[in-house]
Amino acid sequence: MLVLPLPFVVTLLLLLMLLRLAGRADDAPFDPVLLALVAVLTALSALIGLRWGYGIEAGLPLQATLAAAAGPLAWIGFRRLTVEGAGRGVAQLWPQAVPPGLVVLLILLWPDAIDAAVIAIHLAYGVALARLARAGPDALRLARLDQVGQTHRALQATAVALILSAAVGGLIALDLAWADGRHGALIVSLASLPALLMLGFAALLAGRNPAAAEPAAPVTASPGIEADEAAAPEEDDIRVVAALNDLMQSQALFRDLDLNLARLARRSGIPARRISMAVNRVEGRSISHYVNDRRIAEACRLLAETDQPVTTIMFEAGFQTKSNFNREFRRVTGTSPTAWRAARAGGASAMPVASES
C-alpha cells in the first residue's frame, strides 16, 4: 500500500494555493515577492518529504538554500508595505541575497555549519518581523486600508512561523547529534510542517496588497513627532481629523479602491504618522477602521436607497474584494450585506447603520 508522507500533503496544499493565485482574475494583483515565497515553501515541503519520507537526501543542498531564502522573501514582502521599505531597486534588495548566498558558500566549504546557519537566519528574520509587527497596523502604510488588519495579522503569523522553524531546526539538530535522527520525522510532522503552512497562509493573506504607485508624504513635514510624548496639542489633533473629514466628504476619498495611509497622507498634505496619531486620539480607532467605517456607511446608504447589486455597491463603497467587504460589513453591522438589505426592506428600522462621524 502506497503511503503518502505528511510533507507531501502540505506540498499539495501549498501547490493548490499557487494554482489558486495563478488563476485569480477578480482580485488585486498579488505581490510577486510573496508569490515567490509560496513557491519556495512548496518546493521546500516537497524536499522535506523526500528526505524524511523516503530517506532521499540528494536534495539537501537545495533544501538548505530554499530554507535560507524564505526569511528574506518574507521580509522583503512585508517591508515593501512600509514607507521606509518601499524601494525596490537593487540597492535595497541585494542585502537579502546574503543569507541564501552564505548557505551556498557553506555547502561548498563547511557543510557541518549549514544547519546552524539556517536556524540563525530564521531566528533573525523572525525577530525582525516581530519588531516590525510591534509598530501596529498603521506602520504598513502601503497596505490597502480595507485589509491592513489581516495583513498585520499575517505579519505576526510569519514572525511566529519563522521563530518556530528556528526552534524546530534546533530540535532536529539535537536529535541528529544525540539520537541519530530517529525522531526527525516526528519533529518535522508536529512542528516544521505547520510552520510552513502558517507561512504559506500568511503570504496568501498579505500578498493581495498591490504596490503603491504614489510616493508617501514625507514624515519630516511635521518635525518633532517622534514619540507620543512629543505629539501636537489636542486641538491640533482635532484640526487634523476635521481636515480628513472634509476631505472624505468633499472628495469621497474613501471610494479609492487602492487607498492606503501613504496615499491619504499625500492627498491631505499631512504626514502619515500625524494622521495615524490624530485619528487614534480623537476617534479612538485605527485609520483603517476610520476609512472602512465610512465605506460601510456608504454601502448601507446604497443598499437602502438603490436596487444595485451587492457586488456593484461593494466597488462603489471602495472595497476591492468580497471577503474584505463582507468582513468589514459584519464588523460594523453584525450581519451580511444581503441580510442587512433584506431586514431593511422588511421594515427593520433598528438595523445598525455605520456612522460617518
C-alpha positions, 0 to 999 in steps of 0.5 A, spaced: 500 500 500 502 506 497 503 511 503 503 518 502 508 522 507 505 528 511 510 533 507 507 531 501 500 533 503 502 540 505 506 540 498 499 539 495 496 544 499 501 549 498 501 547 490 493 548 490 494 555 493 499 557 487 494 554 482 489 558 486 493 565 485 495 563 478 488 563 476 485 569 480 482 574 475 477 578 480 482 580 485 488 585 486 494 583 483 498 579 488 505 581 490 510 577 486 515 577 492 510 573 496 508 569 490 515 567 490 515 565 497 509 560 496 513 557 491 519 556 495 515 553 501 512 548 496 518 546 493 521 546 500 515 541 503 516 537 497 524 536 499 522 535 506 518 529 504 523 526 500 528 526 505 524 524 511 519 520 507 523 516 503 530 517 506 532 521 499 537 526 501 540 528 494 536 534 495 539 537 501 543 542 498 537 545 495 533 544 501 538 548 505 538 554 500 530 554 499 530 554 507 535 560 507 531 564 502 524 564 505 526 569 511 528 574 506 522 573 501 518 574 507 521 580 509 522 583 503 514 582 502 512 585 508 517 591 508 515 593 501 508 595 505 512 600 509 514 607 507 521 606 509 521 599 505 518 601 499 524 601 494 525 596 490 531 597 486 537 593 487 540 597 492 535 595 497 534 588 495 541 585 494 542 585 502 537 579 502 541 575 497 546 574 503 543 569 507 541 564 501 548 566 498 552 564 505 548 557 505 551 556 498 558 558 500 557 553 506 555 547 502 561 548 498 566 549 504 563 547 511 557 543 510 557 541 518 555 549 519 549 549 514 544 547 519 546 552 524 546 557 519 539 556 517 536 556 524 540 563 525 537 566 519 530 564 521 531 566 528 533 573 525 528 574 520 523 572 525 525 577 530 525 582 525 518 581 523 516 581 530 519 588 531 516 590 525 509 587 527 510 591 534 509 598 530 501 596 529 497 596 523 498 603 521 506 602 520 504 598 513 502 604 510 502 601 503 497 596 505 490 597 502 486 600 508 480 595 507 485 589 509 491 592 513 488 588 519 489 581 516 495 583 513 498 585 520 495 579 522 499 575 517 505 579 519 505 576 526 503 569 523 510 569 519 514 572 525 511 566 529 512 561 523 519 563 522 521 563 530 518 556 530 522 553 524 528 556 528 526 552 534 524 546 530 531 546 526 534 546 533 530 540 535 532 536 529 539 538 530 539 535 537 536 529 535 541 528 529 547 529 534 544 525 540 539 520 537 541 519 530 535 522 527 530 517 529 525 522 531 526 527 525 520 525 522 516 526 528 519 533 529 518 535 522 510 532 522 508 536 529 512 542 528 516 544 521 510 542 517 505 547 520 510 552 520 510 552 513 503 552 512 502 558 517 507 561 512 504 559 506 497 562 509 500 568 511 503 570 504 496 568 501 493 573 506 498 579 505 500 578 498 493 581 495 496 588 497 498 591 490 504 596 490 503 603 491 504 607 485 504 614 489 510 616 493 508 617 501 508 624 504 514 625 507 514 624 515 519 630 516 513 635 514 511 635 521 518 635 525 518 633 532 513 627 532 517 622 534 514 619 540 507 620 543 510 624 548 512 629 543 505 629 539 501 636 537 496 639 542 489 636 542 486 641 538 491 640 533 489 633 533 482 635 532 484 640 526 487 634 523 481 629 523 476 635 521 481 636 515 480 628 513 473 629 514 472 634 509 476 631 505 472 624 505 466 628 504 468 633 499 472 628 495 469 621 497 476 619 498 474 613 501 471 610 494 479 609 492 479 602 491 487 602 492 487 607 498 492 606 503 495 611 509 501 613 504 496 615 499 491 619 504 497 622 507 499 625 500 492 627 498 491 631 505 498 634 505 499 631 512 504 626 514 502 619 515 504 618 522 500 625 524 494 622 521 495 615 524 496 619 531 490 624 530 485 619 528 487 614 534 486 620 539 480 623 537 476 617 534 479 612 538 480 607 532 485 605 527 485 609 520 483 603 517 477 602 521 476 610 520 476 609 512 472 602 512 467 605 517 465 610 512 465 605 506 460 601 510 456 607 511 456 608 504 454 601 502 448 601 507 446 608 504 446 604 497 443 598 499 437 602 502 436 607 497 438 603 490 436 596 487 444 595 485 447 589 486 451 587 492 457 586 488 456 593 484 455 597 491 461 593 494 466 597 488 462 603 489 463 603 497 471 602 495 472 595 497 476 591 492 474 584 494 468 580 497 471 577 503 474 584 505 467 587 504 463 582 507 468 582 513 468 589 514 460 589 513 459 584 519 464 588 523 460 594 523 453 591 522 453 584 525 450 581 519 451 580 511 450 585 506 444 581 503 441 580 510 442 587 512 438 589 505 433 584 506 431 586 514 431 593 511 426 592 506 422 588 511 421 594 515 427 593 520 428 600 522 433 598 528 438 595 523 445 598 525 447 603 520 455 605 520 456 612 522 460 617 518 462 621 524 
